Amino acid sequence: MVFFSITTESYTFIYGDVHPLILNEKSYLNRFIYYYSYFTIQSNLAVGITSLILLFKSDYSKKWFRILQLDGIICTTITCIVYNIVLRHDHKLKGIIILTNEALHVIIPFLSALYWILYGFVQKLDKKIAVFAIFPPLIYIIYIFIRGHFTDIYPYPFLDANKIGLQQAVLNTCGIILLFLFLEFILLYMDKKLKK
């Protein structure tokens, strides 16, 4: 479902007219970069990659994998929360994109959370994994602000420093980071309880 949704949206985003910010962008490469700069896509890819690995090797538990898996579950949860509270009414979608949009923002996050509740804790989280899991989202945020500074294009209105000001964009980012840390704490706490 992850790869179908992303592949479908990639094609329509790059070659179509689904997003007003890129209508004047003629470069397919720039459209590609812009699409894959969405937090939604990054978090769903993390879920897709880890799920694919588990499909072929259910006991796989390398450190990098556990970090990516933890990021996937937390970041898709954040995607679901932020989209449905803040962004849902800003989108006017049509065709198959309605389905893929729901998959990436609701269905996959829900299934990911359900999987983690049922099976995820056998991976046995620890503080070191939790610390390293913070870095990918931080790197993403830095990338978004640097790229936005040079292109004047931000993937989300609450990060758009040009429209809402850098201070407000940073405050919004801090709120998302705090949400990430809160969800991470909950997962660590639950994992610790299940180990006993």
Secondary structure, 3 states (H helix, E strand, C coil): CHHHHHHHHHHHHHHCCCCHHHCCCCCHHHHHHHHCCCHHHHHHHHHHHHHHHHHHCCCCCCHHHHHHHHHHHHHHHHHHHHHHHHHHHHCCCCCHHHHHHHHHHHHHHHHHHHHHHHHHHHHCCCHHHHHHHHHHHHHHHHHHHHHHHHHCCCCCHHHCHHHHCHHHHHHHHHHHHHHHHHHHHHHHHHHHHHHC
